[in-house]
């Protein structure tokens, strides 16, 4: 769908917030993932992984780690920066044993796991950096580290220079927002079919997004770095529905996650 003229309206809504405290003594959360069944995993600055049920010590060290749930029996940790090609994405079981490891690329912006597949997005230093998966802008791996889809390679050029944000969308898709086209892209993880949506310019630079049944919500565009902007694609209506501090990450179903050192907050707008 290509957007035409834009109607903008300011409408501040009451957001629901749920704060979850993690029992971390002498440590600070570095990254957190949360699923809608109230399960979370976090990695601390001491390299420990904490879930609602246990604390795991993992021996591998990571530069700027990202942690994501695969299911309640598996999780992954990836180092978002590397100096040389080498394994930087490790899949663990729920006891902390390594199941697999592979090179996921340098300059990782975000990771989502959908139907067991690992979707990795990259920022510009990765896309234009060392030779590797990162040159693809957005890449889908299976759990053995095999590349199933490489966006830039699939398009025959550097279409994605920097993938600003990524989120789950429905049971088998993701949404992502790449620079420099600012074209919202929907990717089906089953068959890798794409849909593109030309976005109003007000969304340029947004650093997080989520989706509801009939709309997409962008956070922190260049023009208003605290703004939450709702876009109803069908009629191309844009509404400012609220504000929130910078640094949140989009989940699915109209939710965002805000990380703290001792826990996190779920912001529900859906």
TAJODA-V902100 format. One record per residue. N is the residue number from 0. RES is the residue in one small letter. PSI is psi in radians with two decimals (none if undefined). OMEGA is omega in whole degrees, 0 to 359 (NA if undefined). BURIAL is b if it has 9 or more other C-alpha atoms within 8 Angstrom, else e. Layout:
BEGIN
n={N N}
res={RES RES}
psi={PSI PSI}
omega={OMEGA OMEGA}
burial={BURIAL BURIAL}
END
This chain:
BEGIN
n={0 1 2 3 4 5 6 7 8 9 10 11 12 13 14 15 16 17 18 19 20 21 22 23 24 25 26 27 28 29 30 31 32 33 34 35 36 37 38 39 40 41 42 43 44 45 46 47 48 49 50 51 52 53 54 55 56 57 58 59 60 61 62 63 64 65 66 67 68 69 70 71 72 73 74 75 76 77 78 79 80 81 82 83 84 85 86 87 88 89 90 91 92 93 94 95 96 97 98 99 100 101 102 103 104 105 106 107 108 109 110 111 112 113 114 115 116 117 118 119 120 121 122 123 124 125 126 127 128 129 130 131 132 133 134 135 136 137 138 139 140 141 142 143 144 145 146 147 148 149 150 151 152 153 154 155 156 157 158 159 160 161 162 163 164 165 166 167 168 169 170 171 172 173 174 175 176 177 178 179 180 181 182 183 184 185 186 187 188 189 190 191 192 193 194 195 196 197 198 199 200 201 202 203 204 205 206 207 208 209 210 211 212 213 214 215 216 217 218 219 220 221 222 223 224 225 226 227 228 229 230 231 232 233 234 235 236 237 238 239 240 241 242 243 244 245 246 247 248 249 250 251 252 253 254 255 256 257 258 259 260 261 262 263 264 265 266 267 268 269}
res={x x x x x x x x x x x x x x x x x x x x x x x x x x x x x x x x x x x x x x x x x x x x x x x x x x x x x x x x x x x x x x x x x x x x x x x x x x x x x x x x x x x x x x x x x x x x x x x x x x x x x x x x x x x x x x x x x x x x x x x x x x x x x x x x x x x x x x x x x x x x x x x x x x x x x x x x x x x x x x x x x x x x x x x x x x x x x x x x x x x x x x x x x x x x x x x x x x x x x x x x x x x x x x x x x x x x x x x x x x x x x x x x x x x x x x x x x x x x x x x x x x x x x x x x x x x x x x x x x x x x x x x x x x x x x x}
psi={2.27 2.27 2.52 -2.25 2.73 2.33 2.20 2.40 2.43 2.20 1.77 2.24 2.87 2.05 2.56 2.30 2.34 2.07 2.29 2.13 2.38 2.29 1.57 1.93 2.13 0.25 2.91 2.45 2.30 -0.73 2.64 2.48 2.55 2.41 2.84 -0.12 0.42 0.51 2.45 2.77 2.49 2.57 2.38 3.02 -0.16 0.02 0.23 2.62 2.26 2.31 3.07 -0.25 -0.40 2.95 2.23 2.43 2.12 2.46 -0.48 2.41 2.63 2.50 2.08 1.17 2.56 2.28 2.40 2.52 2.33 -0.88 -3.05 0.04 -0.12 2.61 2.89 2.67 2.28 2.42 2.13 -0.30 2.40 2.68 -0.47 2.65 2.37 2.86 2.12 0.13 2.07 2.31 2.25 2.68 -3.13 0.04 0.01 0.17 2.42 2.16 -0.60 2.83 2.60 2.93 2.02 -0.07 2.87 2.70 0.70 2.20 -0.83 2.86 2.39 2.63 2.10 2.13 0.68 -0.10 2.57 1.97 2.11 2.24 2.75 2.60 3.09 -0.61 -0.47 -0.81 -0.72 0.28 -2.47 2.75 2.23 -3.02 -0.52 -0.46 -0.29 -0.20 -0.87 2.22 2.49 2.20 2.67 3.14 -0.08 -0.02 0.10 2.33 2.13 -0.44 2.30 1.96 -0.98 -0.71 -0.69 -0.48 -0.03 0.40 3.10 1.25 -0.73 2.05 -0.47 2.11 1.82 -0.67 2.80 2.50 2.78 2.63 1.78 -2.96 -0.34 0.42 2.86 2.73 2.46 2.79 1.69 2.59 2.41 0.16 -0.43 0.69 1.98 2.23 2.32 2.20 2.19 2.10 -0.29 -0.77 -0.01 0.48 2.53 2.56 2.41 2.48 2.02 2.16 2.64 2.57 -0.37 -0.34 -0.12 2.31 0.04 2.40 -0.04 2.65 2.76 2.95 2.65 -2.99 -0.65 0.19 2.94 2.40 2.14 2.58 2.45 0.99 2.95 -0.68 -0.33 1.62 -0.06 -0.07 2.52 2.05 2.16 2.27 1.99 1.86 -0.64 -0.74 0.14 0.62 2.32 2.29 2.35 1.98 -0.06 -3.00 2.64 2.71 2.72 2.81 0.24 2.85 2.40 2.30 -2.70 2.97 0.73 0.46 2.62 2.78 2.29 2.08 2.41 3.02 -0.44 0.22 -2.79 2.88 2.34 2.14 2.07 2.01 -0.20 none}
omega={178 183 176 179 186 172 183 182 176 181 182 182 176 181 174 180 176 180 182 181 177 182 180 178 178 179 177 178 178 176 186 169 185 174 188 176 176 175 178 168 176 172 185 179 175 179 178 177 183 174 177 188 186 175 183 173 177 188 183 175 185 171 180 187 171 180 180 174 169 167 184 176 181 173 176 171 179 171 187 177 175 178 180 177 181 184 177 174 184 176 183 168 186 174 179 178 179 177 180 176 181 178 181 180 179 176 181 177 184 177 169 175 181 179 177 179 187 182 184 176 187 173 194 181 174 183 182 183 184 180 180 179 182 178 183 180 174 187 177 177 164 186 173 179 177 178 177 183 178 190 183 178 180 181 175 179 182 179 175 172 184 180 189 181 189 174 173 182 184 186 188 183 170 169 173 190 187 167 19 183 188 175 178 185 177 183 176 185 179 186 178 171 183 168 181 180 176 187 171 185 182 182 184 177 181 185 177 176 173 182 172 182 186 185 174 181 180 177 170 172 179 189 183 194 173 189 166 186 179 180 173 190 186 179 177 180 178 178 168 187 179 178 175 182 180 173 178 181 181 170 176 175 174 182 172 176 175 185 170 182 183 180 183 179 173 179 185 180 186 NA}
burial={e e b e e b e e e e e e e e e e e e e e e e e e e e e b b b b b b b e e e e b b b b b b b e b b b b b e e e e b e e e e e e e e b b b b b b e e e b b b b b b b b b e e b e b b b b b b b b e b e b e b b b b b b b b b b b b b b b e b b b b b b b b b e b b e b e e e b b b b b b b b b b b e b e b e b b b b b e e e e b b b b b b b b b b b b e e b b b b b b b b e e b b b b b b b b e e e e e e b b b b e e e b b b b b b b b b b e e b b b b b b b b e e b b b b b b b b b e e b b b b b b b e e e e e b b b b b b b b b b b b e e b b b b b b b e e}
END
